[in-house]
């Protein structure tokens, strides 16, 4: 069966926004899949119930996917059904088990339907669309980053060992996935000590004239300078590949025999090298925790629910080794059962990730057979989804469940503490409601150069790092070092963009039970005193947002001492907070995070500026011509000193390009 995600690209911005677009997508789909796009349902009625009742009459008893939209056209819910008529008909009966479904039906103003050949295809399409539209009433998988892998390259005489994310476009062997970048870095560091493989880039490898520091500290065998022959290096690569492929015991036995042989021959220096390699391999395995004997390739997934939240813990086992674990906290209605959350989580989790041969779950799922068929379809091989009842596999699931319970306990404690701080912040500054989104602004520069503005975001669950933004100061009217002018530019750009993209949110009443993270801030904190606040007020007033957005200036105290900060707020004289006030610590932590982010962005920009080549500023000089000029003259400075005839002598440089380069460095002719 063809994978429907190959035929339906949810990342296409012009994908499934309308039935017409859907027909265009489906017409190019594989003939192995039977698709039918029903007309967009827009029935008349005073409420969602009447609209759905009118639409049910048009639906077939076929499997498919449906979408429920509100008056603004936003997708509120995506669902799949074995029978569209029966499933959607349940909404039309008016008997709702939860308030969530009742609100969803009430707000529905239109629906769209896609008929599929099987329920399996409907399940895969449903997960695909949920990840694209992120409807507020679905279970949503958050923190859905790609997993890192270890790459042992295969396109170089001396293969290198690297961390890899993304498409597997480079030739070589990929090992993973690992749960986190930290797990990969730790493993690579240990593998370098155990197998002495290089981790430098090919360009660095080709230009080395003497061994680097890694060779001196016995973490690389230095094939770049011939300290080891390519034949002997290939043996190290083979051992590393065997270890990562699950033959760790055999590799350790071979190294142990070599150590004993070297010792018997009184070659104690070589024996010590083998000893250190064995120690490094043992270090890798000791940090992997559980290394099951009966599980070669599997994901162990457990869920725990408490306090209206869910935590899903995923352990990755590959080649009989534990390659880390990660906790996920999907957004889900508290009324949903663990089985319902886990089913939706699995469909979304494996939508764009390679699926292992076995998946062990903490709960038995009603749709386990359907899920097994869907994942097998995606992987083009058999995938087993089960809930073990005994033995080592059950112990692995219990271990994952304990981790899920502990991770959720920590999160609940942090969330509770964060909520109390937000309530205290609202009370301290007299805000109308507890803020759900706080934005903190800071600038960073050195004498006005490489100026960057930074914005960090905090909410009920702490810092929201995917909402952070940086602003490269572009205005030529700002005097270098003018902090007030920089802040004006940052605020003007930020809120002009908000008005352009999210103006409709200002007109909507605040829904306390809506857990969608808002785009508009309830409060903005400015790192600065009265001057910065005047600049911010001016911009907000020009945009007619001075009564909508609450701004507070946070000025450093006497002698810039933490704990003596002065606060500037419209309608109040400057004031301070008690030194031990938890709200003061909370504000300090947010301000420090904004400072860290701004100065980090500034340093990155400054570093980029420092390594910028003067040839980059010349139009028409691409990588190839730049490389030819540098190879011919050695440095960009030498290119600048060259006369016109010397430039013409460079291979690949025409007369017009040579004249352009010469004029760039000699504007006076």
C-alpha positions in Angstrom: 0.0 0.0 0.0 1.3 3.4 -0.9 2.1 5.8 2.0 -0.4 8.6 1.8 2.0 11.0 3.3 4.1 10.6 0.1 1.1 11.8 -1.9 -0.1 14.5 0.5 2.5 17.0 1.6 1.3 18.8 4.8 4.2 21.2 4.7 3.0 22.7 1.4 1.6 26.1 2.3 -1.0 25.7 -0.4 -2.0 22.2 0.6 -5.5 21.3 1.9 -6.9 24.8 2.6 -9.9 24.2 0.3 -11.7 21.4 -1.5 -10.3 22.7 -4.8 -6.8 22.5 -3.5 -7.5 19.0 -2.2 -8.7 17.8 -5.7 -5.5 19.1 -7.1 -3.5 17.1 -4.6 -5.5 13.9 -5.0 -5.5 14.0 -8.8 -1.8 13.4 -8.7 -2.0 10.7 -6.0 -1.1 7.1 -6.6 -3.9 5.0 -8.3 -3.5 2.4 -5.5 -5.4 4.7 -3.1 -9.0 5.5 -3.7 -9.8 9.1 -2.8 -12.9 11.1 -3.0 -13.3 14.7 -2.0 -16.7 15.6 -0.8 -18.0 19.2 -1.2 -17.2 21.5 1.6 -20.1 21.4 4.0 -21.6 24.8 4.7 -25.2 24.3 5.8 -27.5 27.0 7.1 -28.4 27.0 10.8 -28.3 29.0 14.0 -25.8 26.7 15.7 -23.3 24.0 15.1 -25.8 21.2 15.9 -28.2 22.2 13.1 -25.3 22.6 10.7 -24.0 19.1 11.4 -27.5 17.6 11.3 -27.9 19.0 7.8 -24.5 17.7 6.7 -24.9 14.1 7.9 -27.5 13.4 5.2 -24.8 13.9 2.5 -22.2 11.6 4.0 -21.5 8.0 2.9 -20.9 4.9 5.1 -17.2 5.0 4.1 -14.0 5.5 6.0 -12.5 8.9 5.9 -11.3 12.1 7.7 -13.4 15.1 8.7 -12.5 18.6 9.8 -14.6 20.9 11.9 -14.2 24.7 11.4 -15.4 27.7 13.3 -16.8 31.0 11.9 -13.3 32.3 11.2 -12.4 29.2 9.2 -9.9 27.9 11.7 -9.7 24.1 12.0 -10.9 23.2 15.5 -10.8 19.4 15.2 -9.6 16.7 12.8 -11.1 13.2 13.2 -11.1 9.9 11.4 -13.9 7.4 11.1 -14.7 3.9 9.9 -18.0 5.3 8.7 -18.2 9.1 8.2 -22.0 9.0 8.3 -22.2 7.2 11.7 -19.3 9.1 13.3 -20.4 12.6 12.3 -24.0 11.5 13.1 -23.0 11.1 16.7 -22.3 14.8 17.0 -25.8 15.5 15.7 -27.5 13.6 18.5 -26.7 16.2 21.1 -25.5 13.8 23.7 -22.0 14.8 24.7 -19.8 13.0 27.2 -17.6 16.0 27.9 -17.8 19.8 27.8 -15.0 19.8 25.3 -17.1 18.0 22.6 -20.1 20.3 23.5 -18.0 23.4 22.9 -16.6 22.0 19.7 -20.0 21.2 18.2 -21.5 24.5 19.3 -18.7 26.5 17.6 -18.8 24.5 14.3 -19.8 26.5 11.3 -18.6 24.3 8.5 -17.0 20.9 7.9 -14.8 19.3 5.2 -14.5 15.6 4.4 -12.1 13.3 2.6 -13.1 9.7 1.8 -10.4 7.1 2.0 -10.4 3.4 0.9 -9.5 2.0 4.3 -9.6 3.1 8.0 -5.8 2.7 8.0 -5.4 5.4 5.4 -7.8 7.6 7.4 -5.7 7.1 10.5 -2.5 8.1 8.7 -4.1 11.1 7.1 -5.7 12.2 10.4 -2.2 12.3 12.1 -0.8 14.1 9.1 -3.5 16.9 9.2 -3.3 17.2 13.0 0.4 18.0 12.8 -0.3 20.6 10.1 -3.3 22.4 11.4 -2.7 21.9 15.2 -6.5 22.1 16.0 -7.2 23.2 19.6 -9.5 20.3 20.4 -7.1 17.5 19.3 -4.4 15.8 21.3 -1.3 17.7 20.1 2.3 16.5 20.2 4.6 19.2 21.4 8.4 19.5 21.2 8.3 17.4 18.0 12.0 17.8 17.0 13.9 15.5 14.8 16.2 13.0 16.5 19.9 13.1 16.1 21.9 10.2 14.7 25.6 9.2 14.6 27.0 9.2 11.1 30.1 7.1 10.2 30.9 8.5 6.8 31.5 6.3 3.8 32.6 8.8 1.1 36.2 9.4 2.4 39.3 7.1 2.7 39.4 8.0 6.4 35.8 7.9 7.6 34.8 10.4 10.2 32.4 10.2 13.2 29.7 12.9 13.3 26.4 13.9 14.9 23.7 14.2 12.2 20.2 15.5 11.9 17.9 15.7 8.9 17.9 13.9 5.6 20.4 11.1 5.1 21.9 12.5 2.0 25.5 11.7 2.7 26.9 8.3 2.0 27.7 6.3 5.2 26.3 4.3 8.1 23.7 6.0 10.3 23.1 4.8 13.9 20.2 5.9 16.0 17.9 7.6 16.8 19.3 8.9 20.0 17.0 10.6 22.5 18.9 13.9 22.6 22.0 15.8 21.3 23.5 15.3 24.7 23.3 11.5 24.4 24.9 11.6 21.0 27.7 13.9 22.1 28.4 11.7 25.1 28.5 8.6 23.0 30.8 10.2 20.3 33.2 11.4 23.0 33.5 7.9 24.4 33.8 6.3 20.9 36.6 8.7 20.1 38.5 7.4 23.1 37.7 3.8 22.3 38.3 3.8 18.6 40.4 6.9 18.0 38.3 8.0 15.0 38.5 11.5 13.6 35.7 14.1 14.1 37.2 16.9 12.0 35.6 18.1 8.7 37.0 16.9 5.4 38.4 20.3 4.6 40.3 20.5 7.9 41.5 16.9 7.3 43.0 17.9 3.9 44.9 20.9 5.2 46.5 19.4 8.4 50.3 19.4 8.4 50.7 18.1 12.0 48.4 16.2 14.4 45.8 18.3 16.3 45.2 18.4 20.0 42.8 15.4 19.9 45.7 13.2 18.9 47.7 14.6 21.8 45.0 13.7 24.3 44.6 10.2 22.7 41.2 10.8 21.2 42.2 10.5 17.5 44.7 8.3 15.7 45.6 11.2 13.3 45.1 9.6 9.8 45.3 13.1 8.4 49.1 13.3 8.9 49.9 9.6 8.4 50.3 8.8 12.1 48.3 5.6 11.3 48.0 3.9 8.0 44.7 3.9 6.2 44.6 0.1 6.5 45.0 0.2 10.3 42.5 3.0 10.5 40.0 0.9 8.5 40.3 -1.7 11.2 39.3 0.8 13.8 36.4 1.9 11.7 35.3 -1.7 11.4 35.4 -2.2 15.1 33.4 1.0 15.7 30.8 -0.1 13.2 30.6 -3.5 14.9 30.1 -1.9 18.3 27.4 0.5 17.1 25.7 -2.4 15.3 25.2 -4.5 18.4 28.3 -6.6 18.4 29.8 -4.9 21.4 30.8 -8.1 23.3 32.8 -9.4 20.3 34.5 -6.1 19.9 35.5 -6.0 23.6 36.7 -9.6 23.4 38.9 -8.8 20.4 40.4 -5.8 22.1 41.0 -7.8 25.3 42.9 -10.5 23.4 45.0 -7.9 21.7 45.8 -6.3 25.1 46.8 -9.7 26.5 49.0 -10.5 23.4 50.7 -7.1 23.7 51.4 -7.7 27.4 52.8 -11.1 26.7 55.2 -9.6 24.2 56.2 -7.0 26.9 54.8 -4.2 24.7 53.2 -2.5 27.7 52.7 0.8 25.9 50.5 -0.8 23.3 48.8 -2.9 26.0 48.0 0.3 27.9 46.3 1.7 24.7 44.1 -1.3 24.5 43.3 -1.1 28.2 42.2 2.6 27.8 40.0 1.6 24.8 38.3 -1.2 26.9 37.7 1.3 29.7 36.1 3.8 27.3 33.8 1.1 25.9 32.8 0.1 29.4 32.1 3.7 30.2 29.7 4.0 27.2 27.7 0.9 28.3 27.6 1.9 32.0 26.0 5.3 31.0 23.4 3.5 28.9 21.6 2.2 31.9 19.4 -0.8 31.0 20.8 -2.9 28.2 18.2 -5.6 27.6 19.2 -9.1 26.5 16.0 -10.0 24.6 15.3 -6.7 22.9 17.3 -5.8 19.8 15.2 -2.9 18.2 12.3 -1.4 20.0 10.7 1.7 21.4 9.3 1.4 24.9 6.5 4.0 25.5 4.6 4.6 28.7 2.1 7.2 29.8 1.1 8.5 33.1 -1.7 10.9 33.9 -2.1 13.2 36.9 -3.4 16.6 37.7 -5.2 16.9 34.3 -1.9 16.5 32.4 -0.2 13.6 30.6 3.4 12.6 30.3 4.6 10.1 27.7 8.0 8.6 28.2 9.8 7.1 25.2 12.9 4.9 25.5 14.9 4.0 22.4 16.6 0.6 22.1 18.7 -0.1 19.1 21.1 -3.0 18.5 20.4 -4.2 22.0 21.6 -0.9 23.5 19.7 1.9 25.3 20.2 5.1 23.3 18.4 7.4 25.7 14.9 8.5 26.6 12.7 11.6 26.3 9.6 12.8 28.1 6.7 14.4 26.1 3.8 16.3 27.5 1.1 16.3 24.8 -1.7 18.9 25.0 -4.9 17.0 25.7 -8.2 17.5 27.3 -8.2 16.2 30.9 -11.3 14.1 30.2 -9.4 11.9 27.7 -8.2 8.5 28.9 -4.6 7.4 28.9 -5.4 5.0 26.0 -7.0 7.8 23.9 -4.0 10.1 24.4 -1.5 7.4 23.7 -3.3 6.3 20.5 -3.2 9.9 19.1 0.3 10.4 20.3 1.6 7.3 18.5 0.0 8.2 15.2 1.6 11.7 15.3 4.9 10.6 16.7 5.7 8.2 13.9 4.2 10.4 11.2 7.6 11.6 10.1 10.0 9.3 12.0 11.4 5.8 11.3 9.5 3.1 13.1 11.2 0.3 15.0 10.3 -3.3 14.5 8.7 -3.5 18.0 6.8 -1.0 20.1 6.0 -1.9 23.7 3.2 0.1 25.4 2.2 0.6 29.0 -1.5 0.3 28.1 -3.6 -1.9 25.8 -5.1 0.1 23.0 -8.5 -0.5 21.5 -7.1 0.5 18.1 -3.9 -1.5 18.5 -4.6 -3.7 15.4 -5.4 -0.6 13.3 -2.3 1.2 14.6 -0.1 -1.9 13.8 -1.4 -2.0 10.3 -0.9 1.8 9.8 2.7 1.8 11.1 3.5 -1.3 9.1 2.2 0.5 6.0 4.4 3.5 6.7 7.5 1.4 7.4 6.9 -1.0 4.5 7.6 -3.9 6.8 6.0 -5.6 9.8 5.8 -3.6 13.0 4.5 -5.2 16.2 2.6 -3.1 18.7 2.0 -4.8 22.0 1.6 -4.4 25.8 4.0 -7.0 27.5 2.6 -9.0 30.4 5.7 -10.7 31.7 9.5 -11.0 31.5 12.1 -8.5 30.6 9.9 -6.6 28.2 7.3 -5.9 31.0 10.2 -4.7 33.3 11.2 -2.3 30.5 7.7 -0.9 30.3 7.5 -0.6 34.1 10.8 1.3 34.1 9.4 3.7 31.5 6.2 4.2 33.5 8.2 5.1 36.6 10.1 7.7 34.6 6.9 9.1 33.2 5.4 9.4 36.7 8.5 11.1 38.0 8.8 13.5 35.0 5.2 14.5 35.3 5.6 15.0 39.1 8.5 17.4 38.5 6.5 19.3 35.8 3.4 19.7 38.0 5.6 21.1 40.8 7.3 23.5 38.4 4.0 24.5 36.8 2.4 25.1 40.2 5.3 27.2 41.3 5.2 29.2 38.0 1.4 29.8 38.3 1.9 31.1 41.9 4.6 33.5 40.6 2.4 34.7 37.8 -0.5 35.3 40.2 1.9 37.2 42.5 3.2 39.3 39.5 -0.4 40.2 38.6 -1.2 41.2 42.2 2.1 43.2 42.7 1.6 45.3 39.5 -2.2 45.5 39.7 -2.8 43.7 36.4 -6.4 42.9 35.4 -5.7 39.2 35.0 -2.9 36.7 35.5 -0.6 37.1 32.4 -0.5 34.1 30.1 2.3 35.6 27.9 5.1 37.8 29.1 7.6 39.3 26.7 11.0 40.7 27.9 13.1 43.0 25.7 16.8 43.8 25.9 19.5 45.2 23.5 23.1 44.2 23.1 26.0 45.9 21.2 29.6 47.2 21.6 29.9 50.9 21.0 26.8 50.6 18.8 28.3 48.0 16.5 26.5 44.7 15.6 23.5 45.9 17.6 20.9 43.3 18.3 17.6 43.4 20.1 16.4 40.3 21.9 12.9 39.2 22.9 12.2 36.2 25.2 8.8 34.8 26.1 7.6 33.3 29.4 4.2 31.7 30.2 2.5 29.3 32.7 5.0 26.5 31.8 8.2 28.6 32.0 10.3 30.0 29.1 8.8 29.3 25.7 12.0 29.2 23.6 10.4 28.6 20.2 8.8 32.0 20.6 12.1 33.9 21.1 13.0 36.5 18.5 16.0 38.5 17.7 16.1 41.9 15.8 19.1 43.0 13.9 19.1 46.8 14.3 18.8 48.1 10.7 17.9 51.8 11.0 20.6 54.1 9.7 19.0 57.0 11.5 20.0 55.7 14.9 23.2 57.1 16.4 25.6 54.2 17.3 25.0 53.4 21.0 21.5 55.0 21.1 19.8 52.5 23.4 16.5 54.5 23.2 16.4 54.5 19.4 17.2 50.8 19.3 14.4 50.0 21.7 12.0 52.1 19.6 12.9 50.1 16.4 12.5 46.8 18.2 9.1 47.6 19.6 7.9 49.2 16.4 8.9 46.2 14.3 7.5 43.7 16.8 4.0 45.2 17.3 3.6 46.3 13.7 4.1 42.6 12.7 1.6 41.5 15.4 -1.0 44.0 14.1 -0.4 42.6 10.6 -0.6 38.9 11.5 -2.8 38.7 14.6 -5.0 41.8 14.7 -8.2 39.6 15.0 -7.0 38.3 18.4 -7.3 41.8 19.9 -11.1 41.8 19.2 -11.7 38.4 20.7 -12.7 38.0 24.4 -10.2 36.2 26.5 -11.2 32.5 27.0 -9.8 31.3 30.3 -10.3 27.7 29.4 -8.4 28.1 26.1 -5.0 26.6 26.5 -3.7 27.8 23.1 -0.6 29.9 23.7 -1.6 33.5 22.8 0.2 35.6 20.2 -0.3 38.9 22.0 1.5 39.6 25.3 -0.4 40.5 28.4 2.7 42.2 29.8 6.0 43.4 28.3 9.1 44.0 30.5 11.7 46.4 29.2 15.3 46.2 30.5 15.8 49.9 31.2 14.6 52.9 33.0 12.5 56.0 32.2 14.3 56.7 28.9 13.5 53.3 27.4 10.0 53.4 28.8 9.4 56.7 27.0 10.5 55.2 23.7 8.2 52.2 24.2 5.2 54.4 25.2 5.7 56.5 22.1 5.6 53.6 19.7 2.7 51.9 21.5 0.8 55.2 21.3 1.5 55.6 17.6 0.1 52.1 17.0 -2.9 52.8 19.3 -1.9 50.0 21.6 -1.1 52.0 24.7 -4.3 50.9 26.4 -4.0 47.3 25.2 -0.4 46.4 26.1 0.9 46.9 29.7 4.6 47.9 29.7 6.9 47.9 32.7 10.5 49.2 32.8 13.0 47.3 34.9 16.1 49.5 35.7 19.2 48.2 37.4 19.5 49.4 41.0 22.1 51.4 42.7 25.6 50.3 41.7 23.8 47.9 39.3 23.2 45.6 42.3 20.6 42.8 42.0 17.8 43.3 44.4 17.6 47.1 44.1 15.8 47.2 40.8 13.5 50.2 40.2 10.3 49.6 38.3 8.7 52.2 36.0 5.0 51.9 35.2 2.6 54.4 33.7 0.5 56.1 36.3 2.8 55.2 39.2 6.0 56.8 40.6 9.1 54.6 40.3 9.1 51.9 43.0 11.1 49.0 44.3 10.2 45.6 45.7 11.3 43.9 48.9 14.7 42.3 48.5 13.4 38.8 49.3 10.2 39.1 47.3 9.7 35.9 45.1 8.2 38.1 42.4 11.4 40.1 42.3 13.4 36.9 41.9 11.0 35.9 39.1 11.5 39.2 37.2 15.3 39.0 37.7 15.3 35.5 36.2 13.3 36.7 33.1 15.6 39.7 32.7 18.7 37.6 33.0 17.3 35.2 30.3 16.6 38.2 28.0 20.2 39.5 28.6 21.6 36.0 27.9 19.7 35.7 24.7 20.4 39.2 23.4 24.2 39.0 24.1 24.3 35.5 22.6 22.7 36.9 19.4 25.1 39.8 19.4 28.1 37.6 19.7 27.0 35.4 16.9 26.5 38.4 14.7 29.8 39.9 15.7 31.6 36.6 15.0 30.0 36.4 11.6 31.1 40.0 10.9 34.7 39.2 11.9 35.0 36.3 9.5 33.3 38.0 6.6 35.4 38.2 3.5 35.7 41.5 1.5 35.1 39.4 -1.6 31.6 38.6 -0.3 30.6 42.3 -0.9 31.2 42.1 -4.7 28.2 41.3 -6.8 28.8 38.4 -9.1 31.5 36.8 -7.1 30.2 33.5 -6.0 31.9 30.6 -4.2 33.7 29.3 -7.3 35.2 32.7 -8.3 36.0 33.5 -4.7 37.8 30.2 -4.3 39.8 30.8 -7.6 40.9 34.3 -6.5 42.0 33.1 -3.1 43.8 30.1 -4.4 45.6 32.4 -6.9 46.5 35.3 -4.6 46.4 33.6 -1.1 44.4 36.3 0.8 41.6 38.8 0.1 44.1 41.6 1.0 46.4 40.4 -1.8 43.4 40.4 -4.2 42.7 44.0 -3.3 46.4 45.0 -4.1 46.4 43.1 -7.4 46.4 45.1 -10.6 43.9 44.6 -13.5 46.3 42.4 -15.5 47.0 40.1 -12.6 43.2 39.6 -12.0 42.8 38.7 -15.7 45.4 35.9 -15.2 43.1 34.0 -12.8 41.4 31.0 -14.3 37.7 31.6 -14.6 37.8 35.4 -14.2 36.6 37.2 -17.3 37.5 40.8 -18.3 34.2 42.2 -17.0 34.5 40.3 -13.6 38.2 41.4 -13.3 37.1 45.0 -13.9 34.4 44.7 -11.3 36.8 43.3 -8.7 39.4 45.9 -9.5 36.9 48.8 -9.3 35.6 47.5 -5.9 39.1 47.9 -4.3 40.1 51.0 -6.4 37.1 53.3 -6.5 39.2 56.2 -7.6 40.4 54.2 -10.6 
